[in-house]
Amino acid sequence: MERKKYLVVTAGGSGTRMGAFLPKQFMELRGKPILRLTIERFMEACEDIQVITVLPSSYMGSWRDYCVRESFHCPQHLVSGGFTRFHSVQNALEQVPDGALVAIHDGVRPFMSALKIRALFDLAREHPAVIPVLPVTDTLKVLEKKADGTLVAAPEVVDRSRIYGAQTPQIFHSELLKKAYTQGFDTLFTDDASVARKYGIPLTFAEGERLNIKITTPEDLVLAQAILSQVSPK
């Protein structure tokens, strides 16, 4: 039986690193909020996808108003964000049934192509946890900070060929991810893959996309504007 597709969009943060009066997910690129651009990627990729949007509780009313005013016709279940990202996803998973494929995606990653989204969902049919990753290209240094604030080299040496950066969407068999999220919160839970791994769910890794950037700083916003001016993801 074909698993239904669900999308949990995590957009419950305040966006303090952006240094703006408006949370970054509501800032606009080409006249549209970043959050809308992100959701539209998945609507294009999977017409029947069910969307669950996690928002700060203080912005839920204004987001509803925006969707009506701008005729953004996307049936969504809105969920209030929790104390951490872990708790936000935990809240959202209450709205996801067992036996589904659930993609957890950052609301400020608007450039994942529809082609890649479909490919990840196809892979997730046979694998319980699919994580897009990219190899790290920078030379890495392990440093220690001294009491005076200066940085000195630590004895560890990092083999860059073994280091990859994780992206979203991370896609799971919903019944397994829901069980993983019954675990107590751990500060080492930096993404959904780390939650799944601790619970014992085997992870499958797939190639991500370089343009699938996460917009968290003013510099990221400049880069996003440049990407929009040059390409249109397919």
Secondary structure, 3 states (H helix, E strand, C coil): CCCCEEEEEECCCCCHHHCCCCCHHHCEECCEEHHHHHHHHHHHHCCCCEEEEEECHHHHHHHHHHHHHCCCCCCEEEEECCCCHHHHHHHHHCCCCCCCEEEEEECCCCCCCHHHHHHHHHHHCCCCEEEEEEECCCCCCCEEECCCCCEEECCCCCCHHHCEEECCCEEEEHHHHHHHCCCCCCCCCCCHHHHHHHHCCCCEEEECCCCCCCCCCHHHHHHHHHHHHHCCCC
